[in-house]
Amino acid sequence: MKWSVHLQMVLTGIILLILINRQNEILMKVLSYISVMTIVLLLVSLYAIIWIIILHKENSYLKWKDISFVANLGFIFALGQIIVLDLLRYTLTGSWVNIIK
């Protein structure tokens, strides 16, 4: 890689750290939504892969339309995991408030 690319990456990281450190409310909301969507996408992908393995359909999908069934199964199970863990947290703490502030 060229030094200019490294310099751009370092400057971008420094600018993001400064913005995060200033606790900009709009930026923090955007970053929190990106974080949540990343976790949901990761869980959906994981459960879709698990369902593909369970159904023995490895290397059999040619189009995105073909994989929609297991993607929906992955989404349902990911949403179920999130709901179960939230309910478990609610029963243990008695509140929906953040555990760590």
C-alpha positions in Angstrom: 0.0 0.0 0.0 1.1 3.5 -0.6 1.9 5.9 2.2 -0.9 8.2 1.2 -3.5 5.4 1.8 -2.0 4.8 5.3 -2.0 8.5 6.0 -5.7 8.8 5.0 -6.7 5.8 7.1 -4.8 7.3 10.2 -6.3 10.7 9.7 -9.8 9.3 9.3 -9.3 7.3 12.5 -8.1 10.3 14.4 -11.1 12.4 13.1 -13.5 9.7 14.2 -11.9 9.4 17.6 -12.2 13.1 18.1 -15.9 13.1 17.0 -16.7 10.2 19.3 -14.8 11.7 22.2 -16.8 14.9 21.9 -20.0 12.8 22.4 -21.9 14.3 19.5 -25.4 13.0 20.0 -26.3 12.6 16.3 -23.1 10.7 15.5 -23.5 8.5 18.6 -27.1 7.6 17.4 -25.9 6.8 13.9 -23.0 4.7 15.2 -25.3 2.8 17.6 -27.8 2.0 14.8 -24.9 0.8 12.6 -23.7 -1.4 15.5 -27.1 -2.9 16.1 -27.7 -3.6 12.4 -24.2 -5.2 12.2 -25.0 -7.6 15.0 -28.4 -8.5 13.6 -26.8 -9.1 10.1 -24.1 -11.3 11.7 -26.7 -13.4 13.6 -28.9 -13.7 10.5 -25.9 -14.9 8.5 -24.8 -17.3 11.2 -28.3 -18.9 11.5 -28.7 -19.0 7.8 -25.4 -20.9 7.5 -26.5 -23.3 10.2 -29.8 -24.0 8.4 -28.0 -24.5 5.2 -25.8 -27.1 6.9 -28.8 -28.8 8.6 -30.8 -29.0 5.4 -27.7 -30.3 3.5 -28.0 -27.6 0.8 -24.4 -26.6 0.6 -23.3 -25.3 -2.8 -26.8 -25.7 -4.3 -27.9 -22.0 -4.4 -27.5 -20.2 -7.7 -29.5 -17.0 -7.2 -30.4 -14.8 -4.2 -34.0 -15.8 -4.6 -33.1 -19.4 -3.9 -31.5 -18.6 -0.6 -34.4 -16.4 0.6 -36.0 -19.3 2.6 -33.0 -20.0 4.7 -32.3 -16.2 5.1 -35.8 -15.8 6.5 -35.2 -18.8 8.8 -32.0 -17.2 9.9 -33.8 -13.9 10.5 -36.5 -15.6 12.5 -34.0 -17.4 14.7 -31.8 -14.3 15.2 -34.9 -12.3 16.2 -35.9 -15.1 18.5 -32.5 -15.2 20.2 -32.6 -11.4 20.7 -36.1 -11.6 22.2 -35.3 -14.5 24.5 -32.1 -12.8 25.8 -34.0 -9.6 26.4 -36.7 -11.4 28.3 -34.1 -13.2 30.3 -32.4 -9.9 31.2 -35.8 -8.4 32.1 -36.6 -11.3 34.5 -33.2 -11.1 36.1 -33.0 -7.4 36.6 -36.7 -6.4 36.5 -36.0 -3.5 34.2 -35.4 -2.7 30.5 -32.8 0.0 31.5 -29.2 -0.5 30.5 -27.3 -2.7 33.0 -24.1 -0.7 32.5 -24.3 3.1 32.2 
